[in-house]
Amino acid sequence: DAKTTQPPSMDCAEGRAANLPCNHSTISGNEYVYWYRQIHSQGPQYIIHGLKNNETNEMASLIITEDRKSSTLILPHATLRDTAVYYCIVRRGGSEKLVFGKGTKLTVNP
Amino acid sequence: NAGVMQNPRHLVRRRGQEARLRCSPMKGHSHVYWYRQLPEEGLKFMVYLQKENIIDESGMPKERFSAEFPKEGPSILRIQQVVRGDSAAYFCASSPTLPKDTQYFGPGTRLTVL
């Protein structure tokens, strides 16, 4: 599975959009971009995933660049409860395991 | 639809004892994965199982660790003769019918070895 690069930490003001970047320059054509988060040592929580097109669900939006070498997770209106470590994972279609990096620790400030 | 369930949530064992961690996948899910998170470290894949079969155990330590997912009942991660270095959070995830499906995680079992 391709490696990803994320900033180790970010801050965001409550109520503002949080934009979390991820670089995956060696991504292959059949690899998906997944985002999970882990709130204070709880079990990782699935957020969203995509292949080529931008995706949106009730939690977040995922913007993937046209060349697929990077992506951005957008939390449109961050709350204090969004404080967590966010993991960007590139996963080959058909691959079983998830390979977690160090992620980005997002702190939402009041 | 209940999520992935793990028990116990906290487990304390003395060195040399056995630890048994249980994972009940989401209803309709037939794939189970175990991950370990050592203190201050990231999550590491351990093993992937389908009913009655171990598919990928490339992340399992060679000794003392075993996993099963019987036809009936939960998946079990078993650690024999625990040592202090086994202290960690153990997470189980499950996915529906295909390994490429999204994995959903349980709350984890925190093992402390005294």
Contacts between the chains, C-beta under 8 A, distances in Angstrom:
chain1	res1	chain2	res2	distance
A	34	B	102	7.6
A	36	B	105	7.9
A	38	B	43	7.9
A	41	B	37	7.8
A	41	B	89	6.4
A	41	B	108	7.6
A	42	B	107	6.3
A	42	B	108	7.2
A	43	B	4	7.5
A	43	B	91	5.4
A	43	B	105	3.8
A	43	B	106	5.3
A	43	B	107	4.8
A	43	B	108	5.1
A	44	B	43	6.8
A	44	B	91	7.0
A	44	B	93	7.8
A	44	B	105	4.7
A	45	B	105	7.1
A	46	B	102	5.6
A	46	B	103	7.2
A	46	B	104	6.0
A	46	B	105	7.6
A	49	B	102	6.6
A	91	B	100	7.9
A	93	B	100	5.1
A	94	B	99	6.5
A	94	B	100	5.0
A	95	B	99	7.3
A	95	B	100	7.0
A	96	B	31	7.6
A	96	B	33	7.0
A	96	B	48	4.5
A	96	B	55	6.7
A	96	B	56	5.7
A	96	B	99	4.3
A	97	B	33	6.7
A	97	B	45	4.0
A	97	B	48	6.3
A	97	B	56	6.8
A	97	B	59	7.3
A	98	B	33	7.8
A	98	B	35	7.7
A	98	B	43	7.7
A	98	B	45	6.7
A	98	B	93	7.8
A	98	B	103	6.2
A	99	B	45	6.9
A	100	B	35	7.8
A	100	B	42	4.7
A	100	B	43	4.3
A	100	B	44	7.4
A	101	B	42	6.5
A	102	B	42	5.8
A	103	B	42	7.3
